[in-house]
Amino acid sequence: MDTKVKGATLGLPSSTEGLQFYNLSHRWGFGMPQWPSAPLLNLRIKEMHSRHGALVHEYEGIMHRGTHMDAPIHVHENTGTITDYELWRFFGTGVAVSIPKGKWGVVTPDDLEKATPKIQKNDIVMINTGSHNNWGDNPDYFAYSPGLYKEAAEWLVAKGVRLVGIDVQALDHPLGTVLAPHGPGPIQPFLNDEYKAETGRDILQDFPYWEPCHNILMTNGIPGIENIGGDIDKVTGKRCTFMAFPWRWPQGEGCALRVVAVIDPKQEFRLERG
C-alpha cells in the first residue's frame, strides 16, 4: 500500500509534500514461504503481556529467507561480509523494469538492454518478472521460477549498476542452484527428468554454472536482493528513488532487509547538494 507523507507533519520542507512510499518487501515471520531446503525460521513467545507486562519473541533461523541479500562470503571464502558493501549502494535513483518470464524463463542481456525505463550506469535496478504473484509455499515460485543467469550478471556488471533486486526465489535461476544437480544438490532430483522431458536436454547442458550471478555480481561489489515483492507492480515502468539498508552485522553472510521505493509524482523534490 502506498503512503503519502505530508512534509509539515515531519517538520520537513514543504517541497517533500506528496512523496509516495512503496514497500517492495514480502512479509517476514513465522509461517512465511521458505526456500525448499529446510524450514529454518521458527518463532517462540518468551514473554507475554498477561504475565510479564511485555511481549518478547525469540526466533531461530537463517538470514536467507524472504526478501534478503547475501554477502560475498556466502559463496567465496575470505571475501567480504554484509558490512563490507559500500553504503552508497543502498540508496539512490534507479528503475523498476518489467521483464515478464514464465516457467524456467531466463532474463537475458537483450531483455535488460531493451527494458524501459532504460537502465543506466549507477542505477538501482528492480526486475519484475511477474514471479512475485506466485509467492507462497509452492513449486511454481521456487522450483519453476524464472531468473537471472551468467550472461545477465555480466551485462549488469558491465553497465555499472549500483544494486540489483529481482522478484524470484534467488539471485540465480533455480536450475543454477542446488535444487538442480549443482554442488551438494540436487535437492529436487525430479527436476532434471522434467526438464529433459520438456527440452530433450539435461539441466547441466543448459545451466552448467552453479550460482554464477552470486559469484559475478557480489564479487564485483554489487549487492543482489532476492524475493522482491510487495508493491513492485505499482512502481514498475517508473524511475524511482530506492532505499534498502541491511543490518550493521560485521560477520553477516546474509541479511533480511526492508526495501522501499519513493516517487515524487510532481518530479520537483531534490536533495540539496552538500
C-alpha positions as CSV (number, residue, x, y, z in Angstrom):
1,M,0.0,0.0,0.0
2,D,1.4,3.4,-0.9
3,T,1.6,6.1,1.8
4,K,1.6,9.8,1.4
5,V,3.7,11.7,3.9
6,K,2.9,15.4,4.5
7,G,6.1,17.4,4.9
8,A,4.6,19.6,7.7
9,T,3.8,16.5,9.8
10,L,7.5,15.5,9.9
11,G,8.9,19.0,10.0
12,L,10.3,18.7,6.5
13,P,10.4,21.3,3.8
14,S,7.1,21.7,2.1
15,S,8.6,20.6,-1.2
16,T,8.5,17.0,0.2
17,E,4.7,17.1,0.4
18,G,3.2,14.3,-1.7
19,L,6.1,11.9,-1.8
20,Q,4.8,8.4,-2.2
21,F,6.5,5.5,-0.4
22,Y,6.1,1.9,-1.6
23,N,7.1,-1.3,0.2
24,L,8.9,-3.8,-2.0
25,S,9.4,-6.5,0.7
26,H,7.5,-9.6,1.5
27,R,6.1,-10.2,4.9
28,W,8.8,-11.7,7.2
29,G,8.0,-14.1,10.1
30,F,6.6,-17.4,11.2
31,G,4.7,-19.2,8.5
32,M,6.4,-17.3,5.7
33,P,7.3,-19.3,2.5
34,Q,10.8,-20.7,2.7
35,W,13.3,-21.9,0.1
36,P,12.9,-25.7,-0.3
37,S,15.9,-26.9,1.7
38,A,14.9,-26.9,5.4
39,P,12.2,-25.0,7.3
40,L,14.7,-22.8,9.2
41,L,12.6,-19.9,10.6
42,N,10.8,-20.7,13.8
43,L,9.3,-18.3,16.3
44,R,8.7,-18.7,20.1
45,I,6.9,-16.4,22.5
46,K,9.2,-15.8,25.5
47,E,7.2,-13.2,27.4
48,M,3.6,-12.0,27.1
49,H,1.6,-9.1,28.4
50,S,-0.8,-11.0,30.6
51,R,2.1,-12.5,32.6
52,H,5.2,-10.3,32.1
53,G,3.8,-7.0,31.1
54,A,5.7,-7.1,27.8
55,L,5.8,-9.1,24.6
56,V,9.1,-10.7,23.7
57,H,9.7,-13.1,20.7
58,E,12.6,-15.4,20.1
59,Y,13.4,-16.7,16.7
60,E,15.6,-19.4,15.3
61,G,16.6,-19.2,11.7
62,I,18.9,-18.2,8.9
63,M,19.0,-14.9,7.1
64,H,18.4,-16.4,3.7
65,R,14.6,-16.3,3.9
66,G,12.1,-13.9,2.4
67,T,13.3,-10.5,1.0
68,H,17.0,-10.7,1.7
69,M,20.5,-10.3,0.3
70,D,23.8,-12.2,0.5
71,A,27.3,-11.2,1.1
72,P,30.3,-12.4,-1.0
73,I,31.5,-14.6,1.9
74,H,28.3,-16.6,1.4
75,V,29.8,-18.1,-1.8
76,H,33.5,-17.4,-1.5
77,E,35.8,-17.9,1.5
78,N,37.9,-14.9,2.7
79,T,35.7,-12.4,1.0
80,G,33.5,-9.5,2.2
81,T,30.6,-9.6,4.7
82,I,27.4,-7.6,4.8
83,T,29.1,-4.5,6.2
84,D,31.8,-4.6,3.5
85,Y,29.3,-3.4,0.9
86,E,29.7,0.4,0.5
87,L,26.7,2.2,2.0
88,W,26.1,4.4,-1.1
89,R,24.9,1.3,-3.0
90,F,21.8,1.1,-0.8
91,F,20.3,4.5,-1.7
92,G,19.8,6.2,-5.0
93,T,18.0,6.6,-8.2
94,G,17.0,3.7,-10.4
95,V,14.4,1.8,-12.4
96,A,11.8,-0.9,-11.8
97,V,11.5,-2.7,-15.1
98,S,9.1,-5.3,-16.4
99,I,10.6,-8.4,-17.9
100,P,7.8,-11.0,-17.9
101,K,9.0,-14.6,-17.8
102,G,7.3,-17.9,-17.2
103,K,8.4,-21.3,-16.1
104,W,12.2,-21.5,-16.2
105,G,12.5,-18.4,-18.3
106,V,15.9,-16.7,-18.4
107,V,16.3,-12.9,-18.1
108,T,18.8,-12.2,-20.9
109,P,21.2,-9.3,-21.7
110,D,18.8,-8.4,-24.6
111,D,15.9,-8.2,-22.2
112,L,17.9,-5.8,-19.9
113,E,19.1,-3.7,-22.9
114,K,15.5,-3.2,-24.2
115,A,13.9,-2.7,-20.7
116,T,12.1,0.6,-20.0
117,P,12.9,3.0,-18.5
118,K,16.4,2.5,-19.8
119,I,18.9,1.0,-17.3
120,Q,21.8,3.5,-16.8
121,K,25.1,3.4,-15.1
122,N,24.8,3.7,-11.3
123,D,21.1,2.8,-11.3
124,I,19.5,0.6,-8.7
125,V,17.7,-2.0,-10.8
126,M,14.5,-3.8,-9.7
127,I,13.4,-6.6,-12.1
128,N,9.7,-7.6,-12.2
129,T,9.3,-10.9,-13.9
130,G,5.8,-11.4,-12.5
131,S,7.0,-14.3,-10.4
132,H,6.1,-12.4,-7.1
133,N,2.5,-13.2,-7.9
134,N,3.3,-16.9,-7.2
135,W,4.9,-16.1,-3.8
136,G,3.9,-18.9,-1.5
137,D,4.9,-22.4,-0.3
138,N,4.6,-23.9,-3.8
139,P,6.8,-25.3,-6.6
140,D,5.7,-22.6,-9.0
141,Y,7.5,-19.9,-7.1
142,F,10.6,-22.0,-6.0
143,A,11.2,-24.9,-8.4
144,Y,9.8,-23.5,-11.6
145,S,10.8,-19.8,-11.2
146,P,12.4,-17.8,-14.0
147,G,15.6,-15.9,-13.2
148,L,18.9,-14.4,-14.0
149,Y,21.9,-16.3,-15.2
150,K,25.6,-15.8,-16.1
151,E,25.2,-13.6,-19.2
152,A,22.7,-11.2,-17.5
153,A,25.0,-10.8,-14.5
154,E,27.9,-10.0,-16.8
155,W,25.8,-7.4,-18.5
156,L,24.8,-5.7,-15.2
157,V,28.4,-5.6,-14.1
158,A,29.5,-4.1,-17.5
159,K,26.7,-1.5,-17.2
160,G,28.0,-0.4,-13.8
161,V,24.7,-0.7,-11.9
162,R,24.6,0.1,-8.2
163,L,22.4,-2.7,-6.9
164,V,20.1,-5.3,-8.3
165,G,16.8,-6.7,-7.0
166,I,14.5,-9.4,-8.5
167,D,11.1,-10.9,-7.7
168,V,12.2,-14.5,-7.8
169,Q,13.3,-17.3,-5.4
170,A,17.0,-16.4,-5.6
171,L,19.5,-14.2,-7.3
172,D,20.2,-17.1,-9.6
173,H,17.9,-19.1,-11.8
174,P,16.6,-22.1,-9.9
175,L,18.3,-24.5,-12.3
176,G,21.6,-22.9,-11.4
177,T,21.2,-23.7,-7.7
178,V,21.4,-26.8,-5.6
179,L,17.7,-27.5,-6.4
180,A,19.3,-28.9,-9.6
181,P,22.5,-31.1,-9.8
182,H,25.0,-28.4,-8.6
183,G,27.3,-28.5,-5.6
184,P,25.7,-30.7,-2.8
185,G,22.5,-31.0,-4.9
186,P,20.2,-31.9,-6.3
187,I,17.7,-31.1,-3.6
188,Q,14.9,-31.8,-6.0
189,P,16.2,-34.6,-8.3
190,F,12.9,-34.8,-10.2
191,L,13.7,-31.5,-11.9
192,N,16.2,-33.0,-14.3
193,D,13.7,-35.6,-15.6
194,E,11.0,-32.8,-16.0
195,Y,13.5,-30.5,-17.8
196,K,14.6,-33.3,-20.1
197,A,11.0,-34.2,-20.9
198,E,10.3,-30.6,-21.9
199,T,13.6,-29.8,-23.7
200,G,15.3,-33.0,-24.6
201,R,18.4,-31.9,-22.7
202,D,19.8,-32.3,-19.2
203,I,19.8,-29.3,-16.9
204,L,23.6,-29.1,-16.8
205,Q,23.8,-28.8,-20.6
206,D,21.9,-25.5,-20.4
207,F,22.8,-24.4,-16.9
208,P,26.4,-25.6,-16.4
209,Y,27.4,-23.0,-13.8
210,W,26.5,-23.1,-10.1
211,E,25.1,-19.7,-8.9
212,P,27.0,-17.5,-11.4
213,C,25.0,-14.4,-10.5
214,H,26.0,-14.7,-6.9
215,N,29.6,-15.1,-7.9
216,I,29.7,-12.4,-10.6
217,L,27.6,-9.6,-9.0
218,M,28.7,-9.9,-5.4
219,T,32.4,-10.3,-6.1
220,N,32.2,-7.1,-8.2
221,G,30.7,-5.3,-5.2
222,I,27.1,-5.2,-6.5
223,P,24.5,-6.3,-3.8
224,G,21.7,-8.5,-5.1
225,I,18.3,-8.6,-3.3
226,E,16.2,-11.8,-3.7
227,N,12.4,-12.1,-3.3
228,I,11.4,-8.5,-4.1
229,G,7.6,-8.2,-3.8
230,G,5.1,-6.1,-2.1
231,D,4.1,-3.1,-4.2
232,I,6.6,-3.8,-7.0
233,D,3.8,-3.7,-9.7
234,K,2.9,-0.1,-8.6
235,V,6.3,1.2,-9.4
236,T,7.2,-1.0,-12.4
237,G,7.9,1.1,-15.5
238,K,9.0,4.1,-13.4
239,R,12.2,5.8,-12.4
240,C,12.3,5.9,-8.6
241,T,14.4,6.6,-5.6
242,F,15.2,3.3,-3.8
243,M,16.5,2.6,-0.3
244,A,17.4,-0.7,1.3
245,F,19.6,-1.0,4.4
246,P,20.8,-4.3,5.8
247,W,21.9,-4.8,9.4
248,R,25.2,-3.5,10.7
249,W,26.4,-7.0,11.2
250,P,30.2,-7.3,10.7
251,Q,30.1,-11.2,10.4
252,G,26.9,-11.3,8.3
253,E,26.9,-13.6,5.3
254,G,23.3,-12.8,4.6
255,C,20.6,-10.4,5.9
256,A,16.9,-9.8,5.8
257,L,16.1,-6.2,4.8
258,R,13.3,-3.8,4.0
259,V,13.2,-2.3,0.5
260,V,11.4,0.9,-0.2
261,A,10.7,2.9,-3.4
262,V,10.0,6.6,-3.3
263,I,8.3,8.6,-6.1
264,D,7.6,12.3,-6.3
265,P,4.6,12.5,-8.8
266,K,5.4,16.2,-9.5
267,Q,9.1,15.4,-10.1
268,E,10.1,18.5,-8.1
269,F,11.8,17.3,-5.0
270,R,15.6,17.2,-4.9
271,L,18.1,16.5,-2.1
272,E,20.2,19.6,-1.5
273,R,23.8,19.2,-2.8
274,G,26.3,19.4,0.0
